[in-house]
Amino acid sequence: MQGYEVVIEVVESEISDEVLFEEIILVLRKLGCLIALDDFGAGHSNVDRIWKAQPDIVKLDRGVLLEATKSLRSQSVLRNLTKLIKEAGSVCLLEGIETKEQALLAMDVGVDLVQGFYFARPCKTFDKLLEGQELVKDVIESYPDYLREKAFVRGIQRKGYEAFFASLEGLHSQEILEEEMAKIGLLSFVKRNFVLDECGYQISDEDSSDEIIGRLEVFRKGKGLCWKNRQYFVKAMQQPDQIYVSKPYRSLIDMQLCLTISKVVRANGVIVVVCFDMAYHDKSTESVQITV
């Protein structure tokens, strides 16, 4: 047998004896086989198995794909899973592709290989090979339009965020700046706002919505703390004329999902970074939602 012509698929959920599993993997590799870890992401998947077995291919379960078609945050999870697999030294395969939209999503999150009925169903001959190749070509040619549509939606969202900073430019003091920020903070979806100096230190008191006052009080005392390693400070300073919008994350203050928008503002000639924490509600992929 010539090496690397056979791929042995191991069902991830069926592995019970880790030591025996690793011994079998060594034997199969000596025979020239590639090892694929199947159904990763389903049930009680063990990331540690990727480090120990070092499979050549990790096949992400279709359930992960289906979740990623429901919301933008789930798409981000799929993207990060793909990145983890590739950085661990394995090839990432996404299985269960049944539509063109799913194929475009697979391409967008960066998987290496795809598998699914959209390209071909199992058959005894290679009659469907050319048809599948044409579908792959169509997905590749459609990808630029897919990216343009995503960029268009992001552009509309960014226009809405820019309105937060329109009244904050050129103010005569930090006190007036904080007063204007407090007015914006009255909006129902603004959870918190704060000001950082050009070195990343918080120079304003916490200004939080009423619903989180009293919760985890120890995390609300941010004045004087340094946030220079946070992306909302780093990115704002790197591109002072642009708004930075963070990825959704769970806030330490109230343990709820939020995102932070930030921008460099000049108050009486002094450079500061203005930050707003926004309540985050996961957006459905079924429709274009512009609000936060």
C-alpha positions as CSV (number, residue, x, y, z in Angstrom):
1,M,0.0,0.0,0.0
2,Q,1.3,3.4,-1.0
3,G,1.4,5.8,2.0
4,Y,-1.4,8.3,2.7
5,E,-4.0,6.7,0.4
6,V,-6.1,5.5,3.4
7,V,-7.7,7.8,5.9
8,I,-8.9,6.0,9.1
9,E,-11.9,7.9,10.7
10,V,-12.2,7.6,14.4
11,V,-15.6,8.5,15.9
12,E,-14.7,11.0,18.7
13,S,-17.7,10.0,20.9
14,E,-16.8,6.3,20.8
15,I,-13.3,6.6,22.3
16,S,-13.3,5.1,25.9
17,D,-9.8,3.8,26.4
18,E,-7.4,6.7,25.8
19,V,-4.2,4.6,26.2
20,L,-5.3,2.0,23.7
21,F,-6.5,4.7,21.3
22,E,-3.1,6.3,21.3
23,E,-1.3,2.9,20.7
24,I,-3.6,2.1,17.8
25,I,-2.9,5.5,16.3
26,L,0.8,4.9,16.4
27,V,0.4,1.5,14.6
28,L,-1.9,3.0,11.9
29,R,0.6,5.8,11.2
30,K,3.4,3.3,10.8
31,L,1.3,1.7,8.1
32,G,1.1,5.0,6.3
33,C,-2.5,5.9,7.2
34,L,-3.9,9.3,7.9
35,I,-6.0,9.7,11.0
36,A,-9.3,11.7,11.0
37,L,-11.1,12.5,14.2
38,D,-14.8,12.5,13.4
39,D,-17.8,14.2,14.9
40,F,-15.7,16.7,16.9
41,G,-18.0,19.3,18.5
42,A,-20.8,16.8,19.2
43,G,-21.7,15.6,22.7
44,H,-18.8,15.6,25.1
45,S,-16.0,16.5,22.8
46,N,-12.6,16.6,24.4
47,V,-10.2,19.2,23.1
48,D,-7.4,17.4,25.0
49,R,-7.7,14.6,22.5
50,I,-6.4,16.8,19.7
51,W,-3.2,17.5,21.6
52,K,-2.6,13.9,22.5
53,A,-3.6,12.1,19.3
54,Q,-2.6,14.9,16.9
55,P,-5.0,13.7,14.2
56,D,-4.1,14.7,10.7
57,I,-7.8,15.8,10.1
58,V,-10.4,17.0,12.5
59,K,-14.0,16.8,11.2
60,L,-16.3,19.3,12.8
61,D,-19.7,17.8,13.4
62,R,-22.7,19.1,11.4
63,G,-24.3,20.3,14.5
64,V,-21.7,23.0,14.9
65,L,-22.5,24.1,11.4
66,L,-26.2,24.2,12.0
67,E,-25.7,26.4,15.1
68,A,-23.5,28.7,13.1
69,T,-26.3,29.3,10.6
70,K,-28.5,30.6,13.4
71,S,-26.6,33.6,14.8
72,L,-23.6,35.8,14.3
73,R,-22.1,34.9,17.7
74,S,-22.3,31.1,16.8
75,Q,-20.4,31.9,13.6
76,S,-17.7,33.5,15.6
77,V,-17.5,30.3,17.8
78,L,-17.1,28.2,14.6
79,R,-14.4,30.5,13.3
80,N,-12.5,30.1,16.6
81,L,-12.9,26.3,16.7
82,T,-11.5,26.2,13.2
83,K,-8.5,28.4,14.3
84,L,-7.9,26.2,17.3
85,I,-7.8,23.0,15.2
86,K,-5.5,24.5,12.6
87,E,-3.1,26.0,15.3
88,A,-3.0,22.5,16.9
89,G,-1.5,21.2,13.6
90,S,-4.5,19.5,12.1
91,V,-6.5,20.0,8.9
92,C,-10.0,21.3,9.7
93,L,-12.9,19.7,7.8
94,L,-16.5,20.9,8.1
95,E,-19.0,18.2,7.4
96,G,-22.7,18.3,6.6
97,I,-22.7,21.0,3.9
98,E,-26.1,20.9,2.2
99,T,-26.6,24.4,0.8
100,K,-24.6,27.0,-1.0
101,E,-25.0,29.4,1.9
102,Q,-23.4,26.9,4.2
103,A,-20.6,26.4,1.7
104,L,-19.9,30.1,1.7
105,L,-20.0,30.2,5.5
106,A,-17.4,27.3,5.6
107,M,-15.2,29.3,3.3
108,D,-15.6,32.4,5.3
109,V,-14.6,30.8,8.7
110,G,-11.5,29.3,7.1
111,V,-11.9,25.6,7.1
112,D,-9.5,23.6,4.9
113,L,-11.9,20.9,3.6
114,V,-15.7,20.5,3.2
115,Q,-17.9,17.5,2.9
116,G,-21.7,17.2,2.3
117,F,-24.6,16.4,0.0
118,Y,-24.4,19.9,-1.6
119,F,-21.4,18.8,-3.5
120,A,-22.2,15.1,-4.0
121,R,-24.0,12.2,-2.3
122,P,-22.2,8.9,-1.7
123,C,-22.1,6.7,-4.9
124,K,-20.1,3.8,-6.3
125,T,-18.7,5.7,-9.4
126,F,-17.2,9.1,-10.0
127,D,-20.0,10.3,-12.3
128,K,-20.8,13.2,-10.0
129,L,-17.2,14.4,-9.7
130,L,-17.4,17.0,-12.4
131,E,-20.7,18.3,-11.1
132,G,-19.2,18.7,-7.7
133,Q,-16.2,20.5,-9.1
134,E,-18.5,23.0,-10.8
135,L,-20.3,23.6,-7.5
136,V,-17.0,24.3,-5.8
137,K,-16.1,26.7,-8.5
138,D,-19.4,28.5,-8.2
139,V,-18.9,28.9,-4.4
140,I,-15.4,30.4,-5.0
141,E,-16.7,32.8,-7.6
142,S,-19.6,33.9,-5.3
143,Y,-17.4,34.6,-2.3
144,P,-16.5,38.2,-3.2
145,D,-20.2,39.1,-3.4
146,Y,-20.7,37.4,0.0
147,L,-17.9,39.5,1.5
148,R,-19.3,42.7,-0.1
149,E,-22.7,42.1,1.5
150,K,-21.2,41.5,4.9
151,A,-19.1,44.7,4.6
152,F,-22.2,46.7,3.6
153,V,-24.1,45.6,6.7
154,R,-21.1,46.4,8.9
155,G,-20.9,49.8,7.3
156,I,-24.5,50.6,8.2
157,Q,-24.0,49.5,11.8
158,R,-20.9,51.6,12.0
159,K,-22.8,54.7,10.9
160,G,-25.1,54.2,13.8
161,Y,-22.2,54.0,16.3
162,E,-20.7,57.2,14.9
163,A,-23.7,59.1,16.2
164,F,-22.5,58.4,19.7
165,F,-19.4,60.5,19.3
166,A,-20.9,63.3,17.1
167,S,-21.6,65.6,20.2
168,L,-18.3,64.8,22.0
169,E,-15.8,66.5,19.8
170,G,-14.1,69.8,20.7
171,L,-15.6,70.1,24.2
172,H,-13.9,72.5,26.6
173,S,-13.3,70.2,29.5
174,Q,-13.4,66.6,30.7
175,E,-16.3,67.5,33.0
176,I,-18.4,68.7,30.1
177,L,-17.4,65.6,28.2
178,E,-18.6,63.3,31.0
179,E,-21.9,65.3,31.2
180,E,-22.5,64.7,27.5
181,M,-21.6,61.0,27.8
182,A,-24.0,60.7,30.7
183,K,-26.9,61.9,28.4
184,I,-26.0,59.2,25.9
185,G,-25.8,56.7,28.8
186,L,-29.6,57.2,29.4
187,L,-30.3,55.1,26.3
188,S,-31.7,51.8,27.3
189,F,-29.0,49.7,25.5
190,V,-26.0,51.6,26.9
191,K,-24.8,49.8,30.0
192,R,-21.8,51.9,31.0
193,N,-19.4,54.6,29.8
194,F,-15.9,55.6,30.9
195,V,-12.9,57.7,29.8
196,L,-9.3,56.6,29.5
197,D,-6.3,58.9,29.2
198,E,-3.7,58.5,26.4
199,C,-1.8,56.0,28.6
200,G,-4.8,53.7,29.1
201,Y,-5.7,54.8,32.7
202,Q,-9.3,55.3,33.6
203,I,-9.8,58.9,34.6
204,S,-13.5,59.0,35.0
205,D,-15.8,57.5,37.6
206,E,-18.1,54.6,36.6
207,D,-21.3,55.7,35.0
208,S,-23.5,52.6,34.8
209,S,-27.2,52.0,34.1
210,D,-29.4,51.6,37.2
211,E,-29.9,47.9,36.5
212,I,-26.3,47.0,37.3
213,I,-25.7,49.3,40.2
214,G,-24.9,47.2,43.3
215,R,-23.9,44.1,41.3
216,L,-20.3,42.9,41.8
217,E,-19.4,46.2,43.3
218,V,-15.7,45.3,43.4
219,F,-15.5,45.4,39.6
220,R,-17.2,48.8,39.3
221,K,-14.4,50.7,40.9
222,G,-12.4,51.3,37.7
223,K,-11.1,54.8,38.2
224,G,-7.3,54.8,38.4
225,L,-7.0,51.3,36.9
226,C,-5.1,50.7,33.7
227,W,-6.7,49.2,30.6
228,K,-3.9,49.8,28.1
229,N,-3.9,46.1,27.1
230,R,-7.5,46.1,26.1
231,Q,-8.3,46.1,22.4
232,Y,-10.8,48.9,22.8
233,F,-7.9,51.2,23.9
234,V,-5.2,49.8,21.7
235,K,-7.2,49.9,18.5
236,A,-8.6,53.4,19.2
237,M,-5.1,54.8,19.7
238,Q,-3.8,53.1,16.6
239,Q,-6.6,54.5,14.4
240,P,-7.7,57.7,16.2
241,D,-10.0,58.9,13.5
242,Q,-12.0,55.6,13.5
243,I,-14.5,53.9,15.8
244,Y,-13.5,50.6,17.2
245,V,-16.2,48.0,17.8
246,S,-15.2,45.0,20.0
247,K,-16.4,41.5,19.6
248,P,-19.1,40.5,22.1
249,Y,-17.8,39.4,25.5
250,R,-19.2,38.7,29.0
251,S,-18.7,41.7,31.2
252,L,-17.2,41.2,34.7
253,I,-19.5,43.9,36.0
254,D,-22.8,42.1,35.5
255,M,-21.8,38.9,33.8
256,Q,-24.0,39.8,30.8
257,L,-23.0,39.9,27.1
258,C,-21.9,43.3,25.9
259,L,-19.6,44.9,23.3
260,T,-17.5,48.1,23.7
261,I,-17.3,50.9,21.2
262,S,-14.4,53.4,21.6
263,K,-12.9,56.4,19.9
264,V,-10.2,59.0,20.5
265,V,-11.7,62.3,21.4
266,R,-10.0,65.7,22.2
267,A,-11.4,67.6,25.1
268,N,-9.8,71.1,25.5
269,G,-6.9,69.8,23.4
270,V,-6.3,66.7,25.6
271,I,-6.4,63.3,24.0
272,V,-8.7,60.8,25.7
273,V,-10.4,57.5,24.7
274,V,-14.1,57.5,25.1
275,C,-15.7,54.1,25.7
276,F,-19.3,52.9,25.8
277,D,-20.4,49.4,26.8
278,M,-23.5,48.3,24.9
279,A,-25.9,45.5,25.7
280,Y,-25.4,42.8,23.1
281,H,-28.3,40.7,21.8
282,D,-27.2,38.0,19.4
283,K,-28.3,38.8,15.9
284,S,-30.1,36.3,13.8
285,T,-28.7,35.4,10.4
286,E,-32.2,35.2,9.0
287,S,-32.5,39.0,8.6
288,V,-30.3,42.0,8.6
289,Q,-30.4,43.6,12.0
290,I,-28.8,47.0,12.4
291,T,-29.4,47.7,16.1
292,V,-27.1,46.6,18.9
